[in-house]
Amino acid sequence: MKFSEVVEKLGEAAANNSLSFDKDCDPDLPRLAPVEEATTGTLSYIEGAKFASHVATTGASALILPQDEALQTQAQSRGLAWITTSQPRLLFAQAIALYYQPFHPAPEIHPSAVIHPSVKLGEDIYIGAHVVIQAGVNIGDRVCIYPNVVIYPEVQIGDRTILHANCTIHERTQIGAGCVIHSGAVIGAEGFGFVPSPTGWVKMEQSGYTVLEDGVEIGCNSTVDRPAVGETRIGKNTKIDNLVQIGHGCQVGANCAFAAHVGLAGGVKIGNQVILAGQVGIANQVKVGDGAVASAKAGVHSDVQPGTIVSGNPALPHKTFLKASAVYTRLPDIYQTLKQLQRSLSKKQ
């Protein structure tokens, strides 16, 4: 694909991102690559000042740049085609879609699939080998269900949703349109509900619902549990990475992003546009406000106000955590100073 073709096909994105480009250079761009690995014929991108030095060394033939005239001039002096935009990473993501589309099988129902007669199927559906769909399931149009998926009774699945191989959808689950459930994920399984009694643990049946709104994506081997009563809900367009645990009765807002190994205990309430970095753990019934961020390995034991950034375990406001971390590295010296003061005071007494 020529550089000029890439620019033309990104026309809508160009309008949205105030894009400008080099009109005097039009190399062939058959490939995409990270800027550190790029070679001739490659389109890559520079996200910001941290990576600006790569403009002088990259082997790429074209770069997507931030709106920085110095970088633009540097690229031009090296004979590199360039595009500038306020959001280089976003534009690069849109460029990838020009070169690559995920595999999507043609509509068919494999003869080995086991489908209960009461199941309602929409149009243009793909159902792979050894899929099991139990009674009362309702599946929308253009849904793609890869091999070995098991769908329990009374499940609803919206249009264009993709269920990857070996995921399991338990009863009383409602999945919206345009969702993606990756391999090994388990949606709507029983929450961890046990009540102590004088003779041991008594199982509390999990009779509630699990709801994934439109555009939700659940990563490989992640779990979203259903509650004893009520519902566990994941809001519209929220993205959840691999190996994440969402406990029973949690309420997660829209446009959130959870990285791998995040764990939410039961009844947690997460606002909209919340970011939880890797291995964040949140305790029972905690509330996290809109736009909050928890950095990696944060242990959140109390409510987080909207827009707050927290770090550490127990989680603290991020600036406080940085100050505490700076003191922590000096603890041996502080301890020695304290011992010297104690000896001095003992001698004076």
C-alpha positions in Angstrom: 0.0 0.0 0.0 1.4 3.4 -0.9 1.7 6.1 1.8 -0.9 8.3 -0.1 -3.4 5.4 0.0 -2.9 5.0 3.8 -3.5 8.7 4.3 -6.6 8.6 2.0 -8.1 5.6 3.9 -7.4 7.2 7.2 -9.4 10.3 5.9 -12.1 10.1 8.6 -9.5 9.7 11.3 -7.5 12.5 9.8 -10.5 14.8 10.2 -11.0 13.7 13.8 -7.4 14.1 14.8 -6.4 17.3 13.0 -4.0 15.3 10.8 -1.5 16.8 8.4 1.0 14.9 6.2 4.0 15.0 3.9 2.7 15.6 0.4 6.1 15.2 -1.3 7.0 11.7 -0.3 5.0 8.5 -1.3 6.8 5.3 -0.4 5.4 1.8 -0.6 4.3 0.6 2.9 3.6 -3.1 2.8 4.3 -3.6 6.6 3.7 -2.2 10.1 6.2 -2.5 12.9 7.3 -1.0 16.3 9.6 2.0 15.7 12.6 0.1 17.2 12.2 -2.8 14.8 11.1 -1.0 11.7 12.8 -1.5 8.3 12.4 -0.1 4.8 8.8 -0.3 3.7 7.4 -0.1 7.2 4.9 2.4 8.8 5.5 3.0 12.5 4.7 5.7 15.0 6.2 8.0 17.7 3.9 8.4 20.7 5.6 11.3 22.4 8.9 12.9 23.6 10.0 9.6 25.3 10.4 8.0 22.0 11.5 11.0 19.9 15.1 9.9 19.6 13.9 7.0 17.4 13.2 9.5 14.6 16.9 9.8 14.0 17.6 6.0 14.0 14.5 4.1 12.8 14.6 2.2 9.6 10.9 2.9 8.9 9.9 4.6 5.6 7.0 6.5 7.2 6.1 7.7 10.7 3.0 8.8 12.5 4.2 11.7 14.7 2.8 13.9 17.4 2.2 17.5 16.5 5.8 18.6 17.0 7.5 20.7 14.2 11.0 19.7 15.2 10.2 16.0 14.8 8.5 16.7 11.5 11.5 18.5 10.2 13.8 15.8 11.5 11.8 13.1 9.7 11.7 15.2 6.5 15.5 15.6 6.6 15.9 11.8 6.7 13.6 11.4 3.7 10.8 9.8 5.8 7.2 10.3 5.0 5.3 11.6 8.0 1.8 12.1 9.3 1.2 14.4 12.4 -1.7 14.0 14.7 -2.7 14.9 18.3 -3.1 11.1 19.0 -0.4 9.1 17.2 -1.2 5.8 19.0 -4.9 6.0 18.2 -4.1 6.7 14.5 -1.6 3.8 14.4 -4.4 1.6 15.8 -6.7 2.7 13.0 -3.9 2.1 10.5 -3.4 -1.5 11.7 -7.1 -2.1 10.8 -6.2 -1.2 7.2 -3.6 -4.1 7.1 -5.2 -6.7 9.3 -8.7 -8.0 10.0 -9.2 -10.9 12.5 -10.3 -14.2 11.1 -14.0 -14.5 11.0 -15.5 -17.8 9.7 -18.4 -17.9 7.2 -21.8 -18.6 8.6 -22.4 -22.3 9.3 -23.5 -24.7 12.0 -21.1 -27.6 12.4 -22.8 -31.0 12.4 -21.2 -31.9 15.8 -22.7 -29.0 17.6 -25.4 -30.0 20.2 -28.2 -27.4 20.1 -31.5 -27.8 22.1 -34.6 -27.5 20.0 -35.8 -24.5 22.0 -32.8 -22.4 21.2 -33.6 -19.3 19.1 -30.9 -18.5 16.5 -30.5 -15.3 14.5 -29.3 -14.9 11.0 -25.8 -15.5 9.6 -24.5 -17.3 12.7 -21.3 -19.4 12.9 -21.4 -22.3 15.4 -18.2 -24.4 15.5 -17.5 -28.0 16.3 -18.6 -29.5 19.6 -20.5 -26.4 20.8 -23.2 -27.2 23.3 -26.2 -24.8 23.6 -28.8 -25.7 26.2 -32.5 -24.9 26.5 -34.0 -21.4 26.3 -31.0 -19.7 24.8 -31.5 -16.7 22.5 -28.7 -15.8 20.1 -28.8 -12.7 17.9 -27.6 -12.1 14.3 -24.1 -12.6 13.1 -22.9 -14.1 16.3 -19.7 -16.2 16.1 -19.3 -19.2 18.5 -16.0 -21.0 18.2 -15.5 -24.7 19.0 -16.1 -26.3 22.4 -18.1 -23.3 23.8 -20.7 -24.4 26.3 -23.8 -22.2 26.9 -26.0 -23.0 29.8 -29.8 -22.6 29.8 -31.6 -19.2 29.5 -28.7 -17.2 28.2 -29.2 -14.2 25.9 -26.5 -13.2 23.5 -26.7 -10.0 21.4 -25.9 -9.3 17.7 -22.3 -9.6 16.5 -20.9 -11.0 19.7 -17.9 -13.4 19.5 -17.4 -16.3 21.9 -13.9 -17.8 21.4 -13.1 -21.4 21.8 -13.5 -23.1 25.2 -15.3 -20.3 27.0 -18.3 -21.1 29.2 -21.4 -19.1 29.6 -23.5 -20.1 32.6 -27.2 -19.8 33.2 -28.9 -16.4 33.8 -26.3 -14.5 31.8 -27.2 -11.7 29.4 -24.5 -10.6 26.9 -25.1 -7.5 24.8 -24.2 -6.7 21.2 -20.7 -6.5 19.9 -19.1 -8.2 22.9 -16.0 -10.5 22.8 -15.4 -13.3 25.2 -12.0 -14.8 24.9 -10.9 -18.4 25.3 -11.2 -20.0 28.7 -13.3 -17.2 30.2 -16.2 -18.2 32.4 -19.2 -15.8 32.6 -22.0 -16.2 35.1 -20.6 -19.0 37.2 -21.6 -19.2 40.9 -20.3 -16.6 43.2 -18.3 -17.6 46.2 -21.3 -17.7 48.6 -21.0 -19.6 51.8 -22.4 -18.8 55.3 -20.8 -19.9 58.5 -22.8 -22.1 60.8 -22.1 -24.0 64.0 -21.6 -27.2 61.9 -19.6 -25.6 59.1 -20.1 -23.7 55.9 -23.6 -23.5 54.4 -23.8 -22.9 50.7 -25.9 -19.9 49.6 -27.3 -20.6 46.2 -26.4 -18.0 43.6 -29.7 -17.3 41.9 -28.9 -13.9 40.4 -27.9 -12.7 37.0 -24.8 -11.7 35.1 -25.1 -8.8 32.6 -22.5 -7.7 30.1 -23.6 -4.5 28.3 -22.8 -3.8 24.6 -19.2 -3.7 23.6 -17.7 -5.4 26.6 -14.6 -7.5 26.1 -13.5 -10.2 28.5 -9.9 -11.7 28.3 -8.7 -15.2 28.4 -9.3 -17.2 31.6 -11.1 -14.3 33.3 -14.3 -14.9 35.4 -17.4 -12.8 36.1 -19.5 -14.4 38.8 -23.2 -14.2 39.4 -24.6 -13.2 42.8 -27.0 -14.9 45.2 -29.6 -12.3 44.3 -29.7 -9.2 42.1 -27.0 -9.0 39.3 -23.4 -8.6 38.5 -23.1 -6.0 35.8 -20.3 -4.8 33.5 -21.0 -1.5 31.8 -20.9 -0.6 28.1 -17.5 -0.8 26.3 -15.5 -1.9 29.4 -12.4 -3.9 28.5 -11.1 -6.6 30.9 -7.8 -8.3 30.4 -6.7 -11.9 31.0 -6.9 -13.6 34.4 -9.2 -11.1 36.0 -11.7 -12.0 38.8 -15.0 -10.1 39.1 -16.8 -11.2 42.2 -20.5 -11.7 42.7 -22.7 -8.6 42.8 -20.1 -6.2 41.5 -21.2 -3.2 39.5 -18.7 -2.0 36.9 -19.4 1.2 34.9 -18.9 2.1 31.3 -15.5 2.5 29.4 -13.4 1.0 32.2 -10.1 -0.9 31.6 -8.8 -3.6 33.9 -5.4 -5.1 33.3 -4.4 -8.7 34.1 -4.7 -10.2 37.6 -7.1 -7.6 38.8 -9.4 -9.0 41.5 -12.7 -7.5 42.7 -14.3 -9.0 45.8 -18.0 -9.2 46.2 -20.3 -6.1 45.9 -17.6 -3.7 44.6 -19.0 -0.7 42.8 -16.8 0.8 40.1 -17.7 4.1 38.3 -17.2 5.0 34.7 -13.8 5.3 32.9 -11.9 3.8 35.8 -8.5 2.2 35.1 -7.2 -0.6 37.3 -3.6 -1.6 36.5 -2.1 -5.1 36.9 -2.7 -7.0 40.1 -4.9 -4.4 41.7 -7.1 -5.9 44.5 -10.3 -4.3 45.8 -12.0 -5.4 49.0 -15.6 -6.2 49.6 -18.2 -3.4 49.1 -15.6 -0.7 48.2 -16.7 2.1 45.9 -14.4 3.6 43.3 -15.5 6.9 41.7 -15.6 7.9 38.1 -12.3 8.4 36.4 -10.2 7.0 39.3 -6.9 5.1 38.6 -5.3 2.4 40.7 -1.7 1.7 39.9 -0.2 -1.7 39.7 -0.5 -3.9 42.8 -2.6 -1.4 44.7 -4.6 -2.9 47.5 -7.8 -0.8 47.8 -9.5 -1.3 51.1 -11.6 1.8 51.3 -13.6 4.0 49.0 -11.8 6.0 46.3 -13.1 9.4 45.3 -13.7 10.3 41.6 -10.6 11.3 39.7 -8.2 10.1 42.3 -5.0 8.2 41.6 -4.1 5.7 44.3 -1.0 3.4 44.7 0.4 1.0 47.2 -1.0 -1.4 49.8 -3.0 -0.2 51.6 -3.7 2.2 48.7 -2.8 5.9 49.3 -3.2 9.0 47.1 -0.4 8.6 44.5 1.6 11.7 45.6 1.6 10.5 49.2 2.7 7.1 48.1 5.6 8.5 46.2 6.7 10.5 49.2 6.4 7.5 51.4 8.4 5.4 48.9 11.2 7.9 49.0 11.3 7.7 52.8 11.2 3.9 52.7 14.5 3.6 50.8 16.1 5.8 53.5 14.8 3.7 56.5 18.2 2.0 57.2 19.9 5.4 57.4 17.1 6.8 59.5 17.3 3.8 61.8 21.0 4.3 62.3 20.4 7.9 63.1 17.8 7.0 65.6 20.1 4.5 67.3 22.8 7.2 67.6 20.4 9.7 69.1 19.2 7.0 71.6 22.9 6.3 72.6 23.6 10.1 73.0 20.5 10.6 75.2 21.4 7.5 77.3 24.9 8.9 77.9 23.5 12.3 78.9 21.2 10.7 81.4 
